[in-house]
C-alpha cells in the first residue's frame, strides 16, 4: 500500500512530515464532495448521467418498465 518500507519513512523528520501531509491531503480529498448542490427549486430540470435533459416521455417509459407493463 505504501510505496516504501515503513522503517524508511520515519528515519527523516522531513520525510515523516511529507508522508503525514500526503495522508491528510488524501483524507481531505476523499471526504469533500466534488461539487456543492445548487438550490434550483421548481425550475430544476432532471438530467441523466450524461447531463442531457430528460423528457416526460422518457420518465413515463421508465415508469412502465419498472412497473412491468
N, C-alpha and C positions, 0 to 999 in steps of 0.2 A: 504494500500500500504506500509506503514511504520510499521514495527513490534512493534513499541512502540508509545506511545502518543507524540504529538508534544511538549507538555509542559515539558516532562521529558528529551527531547533531549538537551535543552539549559539551564538546571539547572547547568550543569557542563561544564566548558570550555573544558575539555578533551573529554567529550562525544560529544560536538559540533564539535570538530576537527576530531574525528573519523568518525562522520556522514558525514562531508564535504569531507573527504578523500574517503569515500565509494562512494559518488556521483561522484566525479571526476574520480575515478577508473572505475566506470560503464560507464561514458561518453567516456573515452578513449578506453575502451574495445569494445564498440559498434561502435565507429567511425573509428577504424583502420581495414583495410582489414586483412583477415586471412593469405593470402599468397601473396607475390608480384608476379605479372605476369612475365613470362620469355619471352625473345625475341628469339624464336627458329627459326624464319624466314621461309624459304622454307622447312626445314626439320621437321616441326611440323606435328605430326600425330594426326588426330582428334580422340577423345575418347568419350565414352558415360558416363553416370552418374556414373557408377561403376569404371571407369578408364580403361576399356579394349578398345583396338583399334577398330575403326570402318572401315569396308572394303568398297570398292567402290560398291560392290553388295548391301550392306545394305543401302548405300546412294541412289542408284538407286531405290530400293524398296520403300524407304520413299518418294522419289520424285513422284513415280507413285501413291502412296497412297494419297498424298497431292493433286495431280492434278485430282484425281478421275478416273484414268484409270484402 
